[in-house]
Amino acid sequence: MIPVLIYWATVSKAPHTYGELSKEVGHHTDQIGKVLGLIDDVFKALKKARPEFKDLPTLNCLVISKSTKLPSNGFDYVSHDYSSLTDEQKYDLTEKWKAMLST
């Protein structure tokens, strides 16, 4: 899953739905958010172990709900108050993360 997310971050630079990610990696459950959480854990550990990666943004911002065009409230795992934000605030937050991926 990480290579797909890195590809999306560097080449397509556009968000994709949870369904598209599931299809891309052959994941056939509705628990893809749990896997994305584990990926975030990997990146948090990398940032802690290697100071030069301290500003590495999350790739999870690239995965969105087809209906809302936003990450699900499971994004709280990355940004702890995410589910309490308005949709506009969620959009602004994820756009900030996506902009960091472009640098």
N, C-alpha and C positions, 0 to 999 in steps of 0.2 A: 504494500500500500504506500509506503514511503516514496518509492521511485515514481509512482503515479502522481502523488502530491507535489513532488519536486518538479516533475515535468510540467504539471499545470501551473506551478508558480513561476517557472522560468520561460516556458514556451507559449502556452495559451494565455496566461495571465488573466484568466476569467474563472469565476466560480462555477462549480458543477454541483449537481444534486447528489444527495445521498444515494439515490438509485443508480446514477451514473457511476459513482465510485464503486458501489457494490458489483455492478455489472463488469466494470473494468478489471476488478481483481477476483471475480468469481465468488464473491461472498454472498451467501444465500439466506441470511437471517436479518431480522430487524434490529440487531444489536451492533450495528456498525459504529455507533457512537462510543461504545465501550472500547473498541479497537482504536478509535481516534484518540480517546483518553490515554491509552497506553502509548501511542505515538507521541502525544504531548509530554508524557513522562520521560520518554527517551530524549526529547529535545531539551527538557528542563535539566536532565542529568548532564547532557553535553554542555549546556551553558554553564553549569556549576563546575564541571571538570576543566573546561577550556575557556579562560577569560576572554579570549578573542571572539568568542561566539555569544557573549553576554547579551547582545542586542538582536540576536536571531529571532525573527518573528515566528509565530505559530503558523503552521500550514493548515490548521483546522478551520481557519476563516474562509478557506476556499470551498468548503463543503456546505451547501445550503439546502433548505427545504424547497421543494418544487412549488409549494403553495405560497409560502411567505417570502421567498427569495432571501432568507436570512438563515444563519445557523440555528439549529434547534436550541432550546433552553439548556440542553446538555453542555453548551458552550460555557456554562457556569464553571465547568472544570478548568477552563483556561482563564476566564475572566469572572471572578467570583460573584459579581453582582449583576451579571448579564441578564438573568431572567427577570430582574426587577426593573429593567430599563424599558422605556417606550420603544416601539418599533423604529422610530426615527433615531433614537439614541443608539439602538443596536446597529442600525445601518451605518451611522457615523463611526462607531467603534470598529466594526469590521472593515470599513473602508480604510481606516487608519492602519489596521493590521495589513491589509492588502497593499497599501502604498509602501509599507516597510519591506514587503517582499520584492518590490521593484527596484530597490536600491542595492 
